[in-house]
Amino acid sequence: MRKQKRQKFSEIKAGLDDAESLIRKMDLEARSLQPNVKAVLLAKLREYKSDLNNLKSEHKRLASANSNQAARDDLLESGMADAMSVSANQRGRLMILLHGVDDNISKSKKILTNMSRRMSRNKWIISSIIVVLVVAIALILYFKLSK
């Protein structure tokens, strides 16, 4: 598609250059004619030159718009490619980070489970000590009061 546009623009440019050279030749011929015919032909040539300049400026405007669009498309394509690679790179880093966080959560869960077991064991131990002490105090009081 772009090649066809470029080719058309180059064909138009060549046509404009040919028209300009023809107008120059016509101008030279008109200047060599008699004054009464010369004035009419030079007036026509000024119109042709004006039309040609309008066509050249229009061609230049379209060519610059086309090149701007092509540059914009190229930038967009490269930007999308960059965004895709950055996105893939970020996704990879996030996955690695997520695995690290997952590992840390697993370790934390194990630690909390162990802490919970220790707390339960310590409660049983303290409860046992309290029961033994209460029984010991009860025995001591029984023997003291029974004598």
C-alpha positions as CSV (number, residue, x, y, z in Angstrom):
1,M,0.0,0.0,0.0
2,R,2.8,2.4,0.9
3,K,4.8,1.5,-2.1
4,Q,1.8,2.3,-4.4
5,K,1.4,5.6,-2.7
6,R,5.1,6.4,-3.0
7,Q,5.0,5.4,-6.7
8,K,1.9,7.6,-7.3
9,F,3.6,10.5,-5.6
10,S,6.7,10.1,-7.6
11,E,4.7,9.9,-10.9
12,I,2.8,13.1,-9.9
13,K,6.1,14.8,-9.1
14,A,7.5,13.8,-12.5
15,G,4.4,15.1,-14.2
16,L,4.7,18.4,-12.3
17,D,8.3,18.7,-13.4
18,D,7.4,18.0,-17.0
19,A,4.7,20.6,-16.9
20,E,7.1,23.1,-15.4
21,S,9.6,22.5,-18.2
22,L,6.8,22.8,-20.8
23,I,5.7,26.1,-19.3
24,R,9.3,27.4,-19.5
25,K,9.6,26.4,-23.1
26,M,6.2,28.0,-23.9
27,D,7.4,31.2,-22.1
28,L,10.5,31.3,-24.2
29,E,8.5,30.9,-27.4
30,A,5.9,33.4,-26.4
31,R,8.6,36.1,-25.7
32,S,9.9,35.6,-29.2
33,L,6.5,36.4,-30.8
34,Q,5.0,39.7,-31.8
35,P,3.9,42.1,-29.0
36,N,0.1,41.8,-29.6
37,V,0.1,38.0,-29.5
38,K,2.9,38.0,-26.8
39,A,0.7,39.8,-24.2
40,V,-2.2,37.4,-24.5
41,L,0.1,34.3,-24.4
42,L,2.1,35.6,-21.4
43,A,-1.2,36.3,-19.5
44,K,-2.2,32.6,-20.2
45,L,1.2,31.4,-19.1
46,R,0.9,33.3,-15.8
47,E,-2.4,31.5,-15.2
48,Y,-0.7,28.2,-16.0
49,K,2.2,29.0,-13.7
50,S,-0.2,29.9,-10.9
51,D,-2.1,26.6,-11.4
52,L,1.1,24.7,-11.5
53,N,2.3,26.3,-8.3
54,N,-1.0,25.5,-6.6
55,L,-0.7,21.9,-7.8
56,K,2.9,21.8,-6.5
57,S,1.9,23.1,-3.1
58,E,-1.0,20.7,-2.9
59,H,1.3,17.8,-3.8
60,K,3.9,19.0,-1.2
61,R,1.1,19.2,1.4
62,L,-0.2,15.7,0.6
63,A,3.3,14.3,0.5
64,S,4.2,15.7,3.9
65,A,0.9,14.5,5.3
66,N,1.6,11.1,3.9
67,S,5.1,11.0,5.2
68,N,3.9,12.2,8.6
69,Q,1.3,9.5,8.6
70,A,3.9,6.9,7.6
71,A,6.2,8.2,10.4
72,R,3.3,8.1,12.8
73,D,2.5,4.5,11.8
74,D,6.1,3.5,12.2
75,L,6.3,5.1,15.6
76,L,3.1,3.4,16.6
77,E,4.3,0.0,15.4
78,S,7.6,0.4,17.2
79,G,5.9,1.8,20.3
80,M,3.5,-1.2,20.3
81,A,6.4,-3.6,19.9
82,D,8.2,-1.8,22.8
83,A,5.1,-1.8,24.9
84,M,4.6,-5.5,24.2
85,S,8.2,-6.4,25.1
86,V,8.1,-4.2,28.2
87,S,4.7,-5.8,29.2
88,A,6.2,-9.3,28.7
89,N,9.2,-8.3,30.7
90,Q,7.1,-6.9,33.5
91,R,4.9,-9.9,33.5
92,G,8.0,-12.1,33.9
93,R,9.3,-10.1,36.7
94,L,5.9,-10.1,38.4
95,M,5.6,-13.8,38.1
96,I,9.1,-14.3,39.7
97,L,8.0,-11.8,42.4
98,L,4.8,-13.7,42.9
99,H,6.6,-17.0,43.3
100,G,8.9,-15.4,45.9
101,V,5.8,-14.0,47.7
102,D,4.2,-17.4,47.5
103,D,7.2,-19.1,49.0
104,N,7.3,-16.5,51.8
105,I,3.7,-17.1,52.5
106,S,4.3,-20.8,52.7
107,K,7.2,-20.3,55.1
108,S,5.0,-17.9,57.2
109,K,2.2,-20.5,57.4
110,K,4.6,-23.2,58.6
111,I,6.0,-20.8,61.2
112,L,2.6,-19.9,62.4
113,T,1.5,-23.5,62.6
114,N,4.6,-24.4,64.6
115,M,3.9,-21.4,66.9
116,S,0.3,-22.6,67.4
117,R,1.5,-26.1,68.3
118,R,4.0,-24.7,70.8
119,M,1.3,-22.5,72.4
120,S,-1.0,-25.5,72.8
121,R,1.8,-27.6,74.2
122,N,2.8,-24.8,76.6
123,K,-0.9,-24.4,77.8
124,W,-1.0,-28.1,78.5
125,I,2.3,-27.9,80.4
126,I,1.2,-24.9,82.4
127,S,-2.2,-26.5,83.1
128,S,-0.4,-29.7,84.3
129,I,1.9,-27.7,86.6
130,I,-1.0,-25.8,88.1
131,V,-2.9,-29.0,88.7
132,V,0.2,-30.6,90.3
133,L,0.7,-27.5,92.5
134,V,-3.0,-27.5,93.5
135,V,-2.8,-31.2,94.4
136,A,0.4,-30.6,96.3
137,I,-1.1,-27.7,98.2
138,A,-4.2,-29.7,98.9
139,L,-2.1,-32.6,100.3
140,I,0.0,-30.3,102.4
141,L,-3.1,-28.7,103.9
142,Y,-4.7,-32.1,104.5
143,F,-1.7,-33.4,106.4
144,K,-1.2,-30.1,108.3
145,L,-4.9,-29.9,109.3
146,S,-5.3,-33.6,110.1
147,K,-2.6,-33.6,112.8
